[in-house]
Amino acid sequence: MKIKVQNISFTVSEKPVGIQDELMIDFWRQYSEKWEQYTFNVLNKFLDKDHPYIDIGAWMGPTALYGGQIAKESYCFEPDRMALVYFDNNLKENPEFSDKIKVFDYGIGSADKKERFYVGKGSTSMASTKPNHVNVDSYYDVQFYNIETAIAKAHINFKEVNFIKIDIEGGEYDLVPSLLEYLNKVQHFPALYISLHAPFLFSPIWKKSIFHKLLAYLPKKIMARFHNRKIIALIKKTYPYIYLPSSKPLTSLSQLGDARAFQEIVAITKPW
């Protein structure tokens, strides 16, 4: 299947992989018109041919197949086994630039350890160390490394990296504190593009019925605000400028939505 977004083109594989094949194909059918158009604008803003970037939570390549053509190189980390098969098939369809995209089959977290990884039925983009209503049905253990170990294993010249994308379905609340500690240690501060998934921090049991959803809404909303406030405050100690992907400054937590919402932020050291 041929894909074109703005002036970037690539091909995605339609080779069967598993029970989520139709879901994956449907995703790509809608990709260029309906999927996170603001993400392409962020990639266009921060990526360039002189710098590599890091893609944490690469899934089957929706950001890497686009951004990997703009950047010098793309270093992708994804522990979801089925997503990696889809990703590999997609790279094989694009030999003209696939050598710029390096893929690693482990996750990046707060420590070097194995963790339970919830994947659900197939690969739905919501695989995570946090169980949720989509992924809780199936899991396996995967290897995670902290950012310093992961960079060493991948042989990345981190001083060249100018952008880090993080989309790990709730795992960001564990990863970001250790990531910031590392950035301050090496005194190098790439732009951060972080997807916040506060709803995934709440037990999936509350999805069982309408009654449970209503009962859990207020405490879930409060908890989502608490976790977002905490992570934003931490990020601001290192990155003085935080924006929404629209380039609008983040001035209130209400801009991040509540317990039902996911939201992306961009953290940078100078004004957009």
C-alpha positions in Angstrom: 0.0 0.0 0.0 1.4 3.4 -1.0 1.3 6.1 1.6 1.9 9.8 1.1 1.7 12.5 3.8 2.6 16.0 2.8 5.8 15.5 0.7 6.8 12.2 2.4 6.0 8.9 0.7 6.6 5.2 1.6 5.0 1.8 1.2 3.5 -0.4 3.9 3.3 -4.2 3.7 0.0 -6.0 3.4 1.6 -9.3 4.2 -0.5 -11.3 6.7 1.0 -11.6 10.2 -1.8 -12.4 12.7 -5.2 -11.7 14.0 -4.8 -8.0 13.9 -4.1 -7.8 10.1 -7.3 -6.1 9.1 -6.9 -3.6 12.0 -3.4 -2.7 10.9 -4.4 -2.3 7.2 -7.4 -0.1 8.3 -5.0 2.0 10.4 -2.8 2.7 7.3 -5.9 3.5 5.1 -6.7 6.3 7.5 -3.2 7.3 8.4 -2.6 10.2 6.0 -5.9 11.9 6.7 -7.0 11.0 10.2 -4.0 9.9 12.3 -2.5 12.6 14.5 -1.8 15.2 11.8 -0.1 17.4 14.5 2.5 14.7 15.0 3.7 15.2 11.4 4.0 19.0 12.1 6.1 18.3 15.2 8.4 15.9 13.3 8.8 18.5 10.5 9.7 21.2 13.0 12.4 19.3 15.0 13.9 16.7 12.7 16.6 17.4 10.1 19.2 15.6 8.0 22.1 16.5 10.4 20.7 14.8 13.5 19.5 11.4 14.5 16.5 11.0 16.8 15.2 8.3 19.2 11.7 6.8 18.9 10.6 5.1 22.1 7.5 3.0 21.5 7.9 2.8 17.7 5.1 0.2 17.2 5.0 -0.8 13.5 6.6 2.4 12.3 4.0 5.2 11.8 6.5 7.9 13.1 9.7 6.2 12.0 8.6 5.6 8.3 7.9 9.3 8.1 10.5 10.9 10.4 13.2 8.4 9.5 13.3 10.0 6.0 13.8 13.5 7.4 16.3 12.7 10.1 19.9 11.5 9.7 18.9 8.3 11.4 16.0 6.9 13.5 16.7 4.7 16.5 13.5 2.8 17.3 12.7 0.8 20.4 9.8 -1.5 20.5 9.3 -4.7 22.7 5.9 -5.8 21.2 6.8 -9.0 19.3 3.9 -8.8 16.8 4.4 -5.1 16.2 8.1 -5.8 15.3 7.0 -8.3 12.6 4.7 -5.7 11.0 7.5 -3.1 11.4 10.1 -5.4 9.8 7.7 -6.1 6.9 7.2 -2.4 6.4 10.9 -1.7 6.3 11.4 -4.4 3.7 9.0 -2.5 1.5 11.3 0.6 1.6 14.9 -0.5 0.9 15.7 3.0 -0.4 15.8 4.4 3.2 15.3 1.5 5.6 19.0 1.4 6.4 18.5 4.8 8.2 16.0 3.2 10.6 17.6 1.0 13.3 15.1 -1.2 15.3 15.8 -2.7 18.7 13.5 -5.3 20.3 13.6 -4.1 23.9 11.9 -1.4 25.9 13.3 1.7 27.6 12.2 2.1 31.2 13.4 3.3 34.6 15.8 0.3 35.2 17.5 -2.7 33.6 15.0 -5.4 34.3 12.3 -7.7 32.8 8.8 -6.5 33.2 5.3 -8.0 32.4 4.2 -6.5 29.1 0.4 -6.5 28.4 -0.3 -7.0 24.7 -4.0 -8.1 24.4 -5.1 -9.9 21.3 -2.4 -9.2 18.8 -0.8 -5.7 18.4 -3.2 -2.9 18.9 -0.8 0.1 19.6 -1.8 -0.1 23.3 0.6 -2.7 24.5 2.1 -1.5 27.8 3.5 -2.4 31.2 0.2 -0.9 32.4 -2.8 -3.2 32.1 -5.8 -1.5 30.5 -9.2 -2.5 29.0 -7.6 -3.3 25.6 -4.4 -5.1 26.5 -5.1 -7.0 29.7 -6.1 -10.3 28.0 -2.6 -11.4 27.2 0.9 -10.7 28.4 4.5 -11.9 28.5 7.8 -10.7 30.0 10.1 -8.5 28.0 13.5 -6.9 28.7 13.7 -3.2 29.6 16.8 -1.1 30.0 17.3 2.4 31.4 18.1 5.1 28.9 21.9 5.0 29.5 22.1 1.2 29.0 19.8 1.4 26.0 21.9 4.1 24.3 25.1 2.1 24.9 23.6 -1.2 23.6 22.4 0.6 20.5 25.7 2.4 19.9 24.1 5.8 19.7 26.1 9.0 19.7 23.7 10.7 22.1 25.3 14.1 21.7 24.1 14.2 18.1 20.5 13.3 19.0 18.2 16.4 18.9 14.7 14.8 19.4 13.2 12.0 21.5 9.7 10.8 20.9 8.0 8.8 23.8 4.7 7.0 23.2 4.6 4.0 25.6 1.0 3.9 26.8 1.4 5.0 30.5 5.0 3.9 30.9 6.1 7.5 30.4 5.3 8.2 34.1 8.0 5.7 35.1 10.5 6.5 32.3 10.6 10.3 32.3 12.1 10.8 35.8 15.1 8.6 35.0 15.4 10.1 31.5 15.6 13.6 33.0 18.2 12.5 35.5 20.3 11.1 32.6 19.9 14.3 30.5 21.1 16.4 33.4 24.0 14.1 34.0 25.2 14.3 30.4 24.1 18.0 30.0 22.4 17.4 26.6 18.8 18.2 26.2 17.1 17.1 23.0 13.5 18.2 22.4 11.0 15.7 24.0 7.7 14.7 22.4 5.8 12.8 25.0 2.4 11.2 24.9 0.7 11.3 28.3 -1.7 8.4 29.0 -2.9 9.1 32.5 -6.1 7.0 32.0 -3.9 3.9 31.8 -2.8 4.3 35.4 -6.2 3.4 36.6 -7.4 -0.3 37.0 -9.2 -1.7 34.0 -11.8 -3.2 36.3 -13.6 0.1 36.1 -14.4 -0.6 32.5 -16.6 -3.5 33.3 -19.9 -1.7 33.3 -21.5 1.7 32.9 -22.1 1.7 36.7 -18.4 1.2 37.3 -17.4 3.8 34.8 -19.7 6.4 36.5 -18.5 5.4 40.0 -14.8 5.7 39.0 -15.0 8.8 36.9 -14.3 11.4 39.6 -11.4 9.6 41.4 -10.0 8.7 38.0 -10.1 12.3 36.9 -8.4 13.4 40.1 -5.7 10.8 39.8 -5.1 11.8 36.1 -4.7 15.4 37.1 -2.4 14.4 40.0 0.0 12.4 37.8 0.0 15.0 35.0 0.7 17.8 37.5 3.6 15.8 39.0 5.2 14.9 35.7 4.8 18.4 34.2 6.4 20.0 37.3 9.3 17.6 37.0 9.9 18.3 33.3 9.8 22.0 34.0 12.8 21.7 36.2 14.9 20.8 33.1 12.8 22.1 30.2 11.4 25.7 30.8 9.2 25.6 27.7 6.3 23.1 27.3 3.9 23.2 24.4 1.0 21.4 22.9 1.8 19.9 19.5 -0.1 22.8 18.0 2.8 25.1 19.2 0.4 26.6 21.8 2.1 27.0 25.2 0.9 24.7 28.0 -0.4 27.1 30.7 -3.0 25.0 32.4 -3.5 21.3 33.2 -7.0 21.6 31.8 -5.4 21.7 28.4 -4.4 18.1 28.9 -8.0 16.9 29.3 -9.1 14.6 32.1 -9.4 10.9 32.9 -10.8 10.1 29.4 -8.2 11.9 27.4 -4.6 11.3 26.1 -2.5 14.3 25.2 0.9 15.0 23.7 3.4 17.7 24.9 6.6 19.1 23.5 9.3 20.0 26.0 12.1 22.3 24.8 14.8 24.5 26.2 14.0 27.6 24.2 10.8 29.1 22.8 9.1 27.4 19.9 
